[in-house]
């Protein structure tokens, strides 16, 4: 796997950038990233 294709972990999404979808032009070029959001619930029930 090339260095630019390795999966990475984003440190956070304070500005909401991960919610933005790829533009049609970006999708056509294949210039987009699949985003999977995980959250940890620390509340004890």
CHARMM-style PDB file with segment names, atoms N, HN, CA, C and O in Angstrom:
ATOM      1  N   UNK     1       0.864  -1.177   0.000  1.00  0.00      PROA
ATOM      2  CA  UNK     1       0.000   0.000   0.000  1.00  0.00      PROA
ATOM      3  C   UNK     1       0.903   1.229   0.000  1.00  0.00      PROA
ATOM      4  O   UNK     1       1.835   1.319   0.799  1.00  0.00      PROA
ATOM      5  N   UNK     2       0.631   2.159  -0.880  1.00  0.00      PROA
ATOM      6  HN  UNK     2      -0.126   2.086  -1.529  1.00  0.00      PROA
ATOM      7  CA  UNK     2       1.461   3.357  -0.959  1.00  0.00      PROA
ATOM      8  C   UNK     2       1.236   4.245   0.267  1.00  0.00      PROA
ATOM      9  O   UNK     2       0.204   4.167   0.933  1.00  0.00      PROA
ATOM     10  N   UNK     3       2.223   5.083   0.541  1.00  0.00      PROA
ATOM     11  HN  UNK     3       3.062   5.147   0.000  1.00  0.00      PROA
ATOM     12  CA  UNK     3       2.185   5.934   1.740  1.00  0.00      PROA
ATOM     13  C   UNK     3       0.952   6.833   1.780  1.00  0.00      PROA
ATOM     14  O   UNK     3       0.384   7.035   2.854  1.00  0.00      PROA
ATOM     15  N   UNK     4       0.519   7.384   0.633  1.00  0.00      PROA
ATOM     16  HN  UNK     4       0.981   7.220  -0.239  1.00  0.00      PROA
ATOM     17  CA  UNK     4      -0.633   8.297   0.621  1.00  0.00      PROA
ATOM     18  C   UNK     4      -1.968   7.563   0.671  1.00  0.00      PROA
ATOM     19  O   UNK     4      -3.008   8.211   0.788  1.00  0.00      PROA
ATOM     20  N   UNK     5      -1.977   6.241   0.587  1.00  0.00      PROA
ATOM     21  HN  UNK     5      -1.133   5.714   0.491  1.00  0.00      PROA
ATOM     22  CA  UNK     5      -3.219   5.466   0.635  1.00  0.00      PROA
ATOM     23  C   UNK     5      -3.417   4.753   1.968  1.00  0.00      PROA
ATOM     24  O   UNK     5      -4.427   4.075   2.156  1.00  0.00      PROA
ATOM     25  N   UNK     6      -2.465   4.896   2.903  1.00  0.00      PROA
ATOM     26  HN  UNK     6      -1.645   5.447   2.750  1.00  0.00      PROA
ATOM     27  CA  UNK     6      -2.588   4.230   4.193  1.00  0.00      PROA
ATOM     28  C   UNK     6      -3.728   4.846   5.001  1.00  0.00      PROA
ATOM     29  O   UNK     6      -3.898   6.065   4.997  1.00  0.00      PROA
ATOM     30  N   UNK     7      -4.515   4.010   5.698  1.00  0.00      PROA
ATOM     31  HN  UNK     7      -4.377   3.020   5.701  1.00  0.00      PROA
ATOM     32  CA  UNK     7      -5.561   4.544   6.566  1.00  0.00      PROA
ATOM     33  C   UNK     7      -4.956   5.397   7.674  1.00  0.00      PROA
ATOM     34  O   UNK     7      -3.873   5.100   8.178  1.00  0.00      PROA
ATOM     35  N   UNK     8      -5.657   6.445   8.042  1.00  0.00      PROA
ATOM     36  HN  UNK     8      -6.537   6.686   7.633  1.00  0.00      PROA
ATOM     37  CA  UNK     8      -5.200   7.311   9.119  1.00  0.00      PROA
ATOM     38  C   UNK     8      -6.347   7.565  10.087  1.00  0.00      PROA
ATOM     39  O   UNK     8      -7.504   7.270   9.788  1.00  0.00      PROA
ATOM     40  N   UNK     9      -6.021   8.102  11.220  1.00  0.00      PROA
ATOM     41  HN  UNK     9      -5.081   8.342  11.463  1.00  0.00      PROA
ATOM     42  CA  UNK     9      -7.028   8.452  12.222  1.00  0.00      PROA
ATOM     43  C   UNK     9      -6.995   9.955  12.421  1.00  0.00      PROA
ATOM     44  O   UNK     9      -5.946  10.527  12.717  1.00  0.00      PROA
ATOM     45  N   UNK    10      -8.144  10.591  12.257  1.00  0.00      PROA
ATOM     46  HN  UNK    10      -8.996  10.126  12.016  1.00  0.00      PROA
ATOM     47  CA  UNK    10      -8.233  12.037  12.468  1.00  0.00      PROA
ATOM     48  C   UNK    10      -8.280  12.307  13.967  1.00  0.00      PROA
ATOM     49  O   UNK    10      -8.956  11.584  14.699  1.00  0.00      PROA
ATOM     50  N   UNK    11      -7.576  13.334  14.437  1.00  0.00      PROA
ATOM     51  HN  UNK    11      -7.027  13.921  13.842  1.00  0.00      PROA
ATOM     52  CA  UNK    11      -7.549  13.627  15.867  1.00  0.00      PROA
ATOM     53  C   UNK    11      -8.870  14.150  16.414  1.00  0.00      PROA
ATOM     54  O   UNK    11      -9.131  14.020  17.610  1.00  0.00      PROA
ATOM     55  N   UNK    12      -9.688  14.724  15.585  1.00  0.00      PROA
ATOM     56  HN  UNK    12      -9.475  14.829  14.613  1.00  0.00      PROA
ATOM     57  CA  UNK    12     -10.958  15.270  16.052  1.00  0.00      PROA
ATOM     58  C   UNK    12     -11.636  16.039  14.938  1.00  0.00      PROA
ATOM     59  O   UNK    12     -11.061  16.243  13.869  1.00  0.00      PROA
ATOM     60  N   UNK    13     -12.845  16.457  15.190  1.00  0.00      PROA
ATOM     61  HN  UNK    13     -13.312  16.291  16.058  1.00  0.00      PROA
ATOM     62  CA  UNK    13     -13.624  17.157  14.172  1.00  0.00      PROA
ATOM     63  C   UNK    13     -14.241  18.405  14.783  1.00  0.00      PROA
ATOM     64  O   UNK    13     -15.462  18.562  14.797  1.00  0.00      PROA
ATOM     65  N   UNK    14     -13.396  19.285  15.285  1.00  0.00      PROA
ATOM     66  HN  UNK    14     -12.405  19.157  15.274  1.00  0.00      PROA
ATOM     67  CA  UNK    14     -13.897  20.494  15.937  1.00  0.00      PROA
ATOM     68  C   UNK    14     -14.601  21.442  14.970  1.00  0.00      PROA
ATOM     69  O   UNK    14     -15.522  22.156  15.370  1.00  0.00      PROA
ATOM     70  N   UNK    15     -14.185  21.461  13.711  1.00  0.00      PROA
ATOM     71  HN  UNK    15     -13.438  20.882  13.386  1.00  0.00      PROA
ATOM     72  CA  UNK    15     -14.760  22.414  12.757  1.00  0.00      PROA
ATOM     73  C   UNK    15     -15.832  21.803  11.856  1.00  0.00      PROA
ATOM     74  O   UNK    15     -16.346  22.492  10.974  1.00  0.00      PROA
ATOM     75  N   UNK    16     -16.180  20.542  12.049  1.00  0.00      PROA
ATOM     76  HN  UNK    16     -15.762  19.983  12.765  1.00  0.00      PROA
ATOM     77  CA  UNK    16     -17.222  19.907  11.251  1.00  0.00      PROA
ATOM     78  C   UNK    16     -16.787  19.489   9.862  1.00  0.00      PROA
ATOM     79  O   UNK    16     -17.634  19.145   9.037  1.00  0.00      PROA
ATOM     80  N   UNK    17     -15.502  19.507   9.578  1.00  0.00      PROA
ATOM     81  HN  UNK    17     -14.814  19.786  10.248  1.00  0.00      PROA
ATOM     82  CA  UNK    17     -15.007  19.188   8.237  1.00  0.00      PROA
ATOM     83  C   UNK    17     -15.324  17.751   7.821  1.00  0.00      PROA
ATOM     84  O   UNK    17     -15.484  17.472   6.633  1.00  0.00      PROA
ATOM     85  N   UNK    18     -15.415  16.849   8.780  1.00  0.00      PROA
ATOM     86  HN  UNK    18     -15.285  17.076   9.746  1.00  0.00      PROA
ATOM     87  CA  UNK    18     -15.684  15.452   8.436  1.00  0.00      PROA
ATOM     88  C   UNK    18     -17.133  15.231   8.011  1.00  0.00      PROA
ATOM     89  O   UNK    18     -17.454  14.190   7.438  1.00  0.00      PROA
ATOM     90  N   UNK    19     -18.005  16.188   8.283  1.00  0.00      PROA
ATOM     91  HN  UNK    19     -17.744  17.034   8.748  1.00  0.00      PROA
ATOM     92  CA  UNK    19     -19.403  16.074   7.879  1.00  0.00      PROA
ATOM     93  C   UNK    19     -19.630  16.497   6.431  1.00  0.00      PROA
ATOM     94  O   UNK    19     -20.665  16.176   5.848  1.00  0.00      PROA
ATOM     95  N   UNK    20     -18.681  17.205   5.853  1.00  0.00      PROA
ATOM     96  HN  UNK    20     -17.840  17.465   6.327  1.00  0.00      PROA
ATOM     97  CA  UNK    20     -18.833  17.700   4.485  1.00  0.00      PROA
ATOM     98  C   UNK    20     -18.680  16.557   3.489  1.00  0.00      PROA
ATOM     99  O   UNK    20     -17.754  15.752   3.594  1.00  0.00      PROA
ATOM    100  N   UNK    21     -19.582  16.490   2.531  1.00  0.00      PROA
ATOM    101  HN  UNK    21     -20.334  17.144   2.445  1.00  0.00      PROA
ATOM    102  CA  UNK    21     -19.486  15.472   1.494  1.00  0.00      PROA
ATOM    103  C   UNK    21     -18.554  15.908   0.377  1.00  0.00      PROA
ATOM    104  O   UNK    21     -18.243  17.089   0.226  1.00  0.00      PROA
ATOM    105  N   UNK    22     -18.117  14.931  -0.399  1.00  0.00      PROA
ATOM    106  HN  UNK    22     -18.370  13.972  -0.277  1.00  0.00      PROA
ATOM    107  CA  UNK    22     -17.263  15.242  -1.545  1.00  0.00      PROA
ATOM    108  C   UNK    22     -18.098  15.911  -2.634  1.00  0.00      PROA
ATOM    109  O   UNK    22     -19.273  15.592  -2.818  1.00  0.00      PROA
ATOM    110  N   UNK    23     -17.482  16.828  -3.341  1.00  0.00      PROA
ATOM    111  HN  UNK    23     -16.528  17.087  -3.192  1.00  0.00      PROA
ATOM    112  CA  UNK    23     -18.165  17.487  -4.454  1.00  0.00      PROA
ATOM    113  C   UNK    23     -18.208  16.542  -5.651  1.00  0.00      PROA
ATOM    114  O   UNK    23     -17.411  15.608  -5.732  1.00  0.00      PROA
ATOM    115  N   UNK    24     -19.115  16.776  -6.560  1.00  0.00      PROA
ATOM    116  HN  UNK    24     -19.763  17.535  -6.494  1.00  0.00      PROA
ATOM    117  CA  UNK    24     -19.269  15.934  -7.745  1.00  0.00      PROA
ATOM    118  C   UNK    24     -17.950  15.817  -8.512  1.00  0.00      PROA
ATOM    119  O   UNK    24     -17.585  14.737  -8.977  1.00  0.00      PROA
ATOM    120  N   UNK    25     -17.244  16.939  -8.638  1.00  0.00      PROA
ATOM    121  HN  UNK    25     -17.541  17.817  -8.260  1.00  0.00      PROA
ATOM    122  CA  UNK    25     -15.961  16.957  -9.357  1.00  0.00      PROA
ATOM    123  C   UNK    25     -14.930  16.062  -8.656  1.00  0.00      PROA
ATOM    124  O   UNK    25     -14.170  15.346  -9.307  1.00  0.00      PROA
ATOM    125  N   UNK    26     -14.919  16.115  -7.330  1.00  0.00      PROA
ATOM    126  HN  UNK    26     -15.537  16.697  -6.801  1.00  0.00      PROA
ATOM    127  CA  UNK    26     -13.985  15.290  -6.561  1.00  0.00      PROA
ATOM    128  C   UNK    26     -14.319  13.809  -6.698  1.00  0.00      PROA
ATOM    129  O   UNK    26     -13.421  12.976  -6.824  1.00  0.00      PROA
ATOM    130  N   UNK    27     -15.602  13.484  -6.673  1.00  0.00      PROA
ATOM    131  HN  UNK    27     -16.331  14.160  -6.570  1.00  0.00      PROA
ATOM    132  CA  UNK    27     -16.015  12.089  -6.834  1.00  0.00      PROA
ATOM    133  C   UNK    27     -15.623  11.562  -8.206  1.00  0.00      PROA
ATOM    134  O   UNK    27     -15.172  10.424  -8.338  1.00  0.00      PROA
ATOM    135  N   UNK    28     -15.798  12.394  -9.221  1.00  0.00      PROA
ATOM    136  HN  UNK    28     -16.165  13.318  -9.113  1.00  0.00      PROA
ATOM    137  CA  UNK    28     -15.463  11.996 -10.590  1.00  0.00      PROA
ATOM    138  C   UNK    28     -13.980  11.660 -10.720  1.00  0.00      PROA
ATOM    139  O   UNK    28     -13.606  10.725 -11.428  1.00  0.00      PROA
ATOM    140  N   UNK    29     -13.131  12.439 -10.023  1.00  0.00      PROA
ATOM    141  HN  UNK    29     -13.434  13.199  -9.448  1.00  0.00      PROA
ATOM    142  CA  UNK    29     -11.684  12.226 -10.069  1.00  0.00      PROA
ATOM    143  C   UNK    29     -11.229  11.139  -9.096  1.00  0.00      PROA
ATOM    144  O   UNK    29     -10.069  10.728  -9.123  1.00  0.00      PROA
ATOM    145  N   UNK    30     -12.136  10.675  -8.240  1.00  0.00      PROA
ATOM    146  HN  UNK    30     -13.079  11.009  -8.218  1.00  0.00      PROA
ATOM    147  CA  UNK    30     -11.759   9.696  -7.219  1.00  0.00      PROA
ATOM    148  C   UNK    30     -11.008  10.330  -6.069  1.00  0.00      PROA
ATOM    149  O   UNK    30     -10.305   9.649  -5.323  1.00  0.00      PROA
ATOM    150  N   UNK    31     -11.160  11.646  -5.927  1.00  0.00      PROA
ATOM    151  HN  UNK    31     -11.732  12.199  -6.534  1.00  0.00      PROA
ATOM    152  CA  UNK    31     -10.441  12.405  -4.907  1.00  0.00      PROA
ATOM    153  C   UNK    31     -11.336  12.610  -3.681  1.00  0.00      PROA
ATOM    154  O   UNK    31     -11.783  13.724  -3.406  1.00  0.00      PROA
ATOM    155  N   UNK    32     -11.588  11.534  -2.961  1.00  0.00      PROA
ATOM    156  HN  UNK    32     -11.225  10.629  -3.185  1.00  0.00      PROA
ATOM    157  CA  UNK    32     -12.396  11.626  -1.757  1.00  0.00      PROA
ATOM    158  C   UNK    32     -11.959  10.533  -0.791  1.00  0.00      PROA
ATOM    159  O   UNK    32     -11.245   9.605  -1.169  1.00  0.00      PROA
ATOM    160  N   UNK    33     -12.389  10.650   0.442  1.00  0.00      PROA
ATOM    161  HN  UNK    33     -12.970  11.404   0.749  1.00  0.00      PROA
ATOM    162  CA  UNK    33     -12.026   9.705   1.486  1.00  0.00      PROA
ATOM    163  C   UNK    33     -13.282   9.237   2.199  1.00  0.00      PROA
ATOM    164  O   UNK    33     -14.133  10.048   2.565  1.00  0.00      PROA
ATOM    165  N   UNK    34     -13.397   7.942   2.394  1.00  0.00      PROA
ATOM    166  HN  UNK    34     -12.705   7.284   2.096  1.00  0.00      PROA
ATOM    167  CA  UNK    34     -14.503   7.397   3.169  1.00  0.00      PROA
ATOM    168  C   UNK    34     -14.220   7.690   4.638  1.00  0.00      PROA
ATOM    169  O   UNK    34     -13.127   7.413   5.132  1.00  0.00      PROA
ATOM    170  N   UNK    35     -15.195   8.246   5.328  1.00  0.00      PROA
ATOM    171  HN  UNK    35     -16.083   8.472   4.927  1.00  0.00      PROA
ATOM    172  CA  UNK    35     -15.026   8.605   6.737  1.00  0.00      PROA
ATOM    173  C   UNK    35     -15.928   7.718   7.583  1.00  0.00      PROA
ATOM    174  O   UNK    35     -17.127   7.602   7.329  1.00  0.00      PROA
ATOM    175  N   UNK    36     -15.336   7.100   8.583  1.00  0.00      PROA
ATOM    176  HN  UNK    36     -14.362   7.194   8.790  1.00  0.00      PROA
ATOM    177  CA  UNK    36     -16.090   6.297   9.545  1.00  0.00      PROA
ATOM    178  C   UNK    36     -15.909   6.955  10.905  1.00  0.00      PROA
ATOM    179  O   UNK    36     -14.785   7.156  11.364  1.00  0.00      PROA
ATOM    180  N   UNK    37     -17.004   7.281  11.532  1.00  0.00      PROA
ATOM    181  HN  UNK    37     -17.918   7.118  11.159  1.00  0.00      PROA
ATOM    182  CA  UNK    37     -16.944   7.977  12.825  1.00  0.00      PROA
ATOM    183  C   UNK    37     -17.239   6.982  13.951  1.00  0.00      PROA
ATOM    184  O   UNK    37     -18.261   6.296  13.946  1.00  0.00      PROA
ATOM    185  N   UNK    38     -16.335   6.925  14.893  1.00  0.00      PROA
ATOM    186  HN  UNK    38     -15.505   7.482  14.897  1.00  0.00      PROA
ATOM    187  CA  UNK    38     -16.516   6.102  16.087  1.00  0.00      PROA
ATOM    188  C   UNK    38     -16.614   7.025  17.289  1.00  0.00      PROA
ATOM    189  O   UNK    38     -15.907   8.029  17.368  1.00  0.00      PROA
ATOM    190  N   UNK    39     -17.481   6.687  18.212  1.00  0.00      PROA
ATOM    191  HN  UNK    39     -18.055   5.871  18.148  1.00  0.00      PROA
ATOM    192  CA  UNK    39     -17.551   7.483  19.436  1.00  0.00      PROA
ATOM    193  C   UNK    39     -17.575   6.542  20.631  1.00  0.00      PROA
ATOM    194  O   UNK    39     -18.085   5.424  20.553  1.00  0.00      PROA
ATOM    195  N   UNK    40     -17.029   7.004  21.710  1.00  0.00      PROA
ATOM    196  HN  UNK    40     -16.615   7.912  21.774  1.00  0.00      PROA
ATOM    197  CA  UNK    40     -16.932   6.219  22.929  1.00  0.00      PROA
ATOM    198  C   UNK    40     -17.826   6.859  23.975  1.00  0.00      PROA
ATOM    199  O   UNK    40     -17.642   8.022  24.335  1.00  0.00      PROA
ATOM    200  N   UNK    41     -18.780   6.105  24.454  1.00  0.00      PROA
ATOM    201  HN  UNK    41     -18.929   5.161  24.162  1.00  0.00      PROA
ATOM    202  CA  UNK    41     -19.687   6.599  25.482  1.00  0.00      PROA
ATOM    203  C   UNK    41     -19.109   6.230  26.844  1.00  0.00      PROA
ATOM    204  O   UNK    41     -19.069   5.054  27.207  1.00  0.00      PROA
ATOM    205  N   UNK    42     -18.666   7.222  27.587  1.00  0.00      PROA
ATOM    206  HN  UNK    42     -18.699   8.177  27.291  1.00  0.00      PROA
ATOM    207  CA  UNK    42     -18.035   6.971  28.879  1.00  0.00      PROA
ATOM    208  C   UNK    42     -19.019   7.029  30.042  1.00  0.00      PROA
ATOM    209  O   UNK    42     -18.609   6.912  31.196  1.00  0.00      PROA
ATOM    210  N   UNK    43     -20.290   7.206  29.764  1.00  0.00      PROA
ATOM    211  HN  UNK    43     -20.623   7.301  28.826  1.00  0.00      PROA
ATOM    212  CA  UNK    43     -21.292   7.260  30.832  1.00  0.00      PROA
ATOM    213  C   UNK    43     -21.595   5.853  31.322  1.00  0.00      PROA
ATOM    214  O   UNK    43     -21.840   4.948  30.525  1.00  0.00      PROA
ATOM    215  N   UNK    44     -21.578   5.680  32.610  1.00  0.00      PROA
ATOM    216  HN  UNK    44     -21.379   6.416  33.258  1.00  0.00      PROA
ATOM    217  CA  UNK    44     -21.919   4.382  33.184  1.00  0.00      PROA
ATOM    218  C   UNK    44     -23.405   4.365  33.493  1.00  0.00      PROA
ATOM    219  O   UNK    44     -23.936   5.295  34.100  1.00  0.00      PROA
ATOM    220  N   UNK    45     -24.061   3.311  33.076  1.00  0.00      PROA
ATOM    221  HN  UNK    45     -23.630   2.555  32.583  1.00  0.00      PROA
ATOM    222  CA  UNK    45     -25.508   3.197  33.312  1.00  0.00      PROA
ATOM    223  C   UNK    45     -25.799   2.281  34.467  1.00  0.00      PROA
ATOM    224  OT1 UNK    45     -26.963   2.069  34.808  1.00  0.00      PROA
TER     225      UNK     45
END
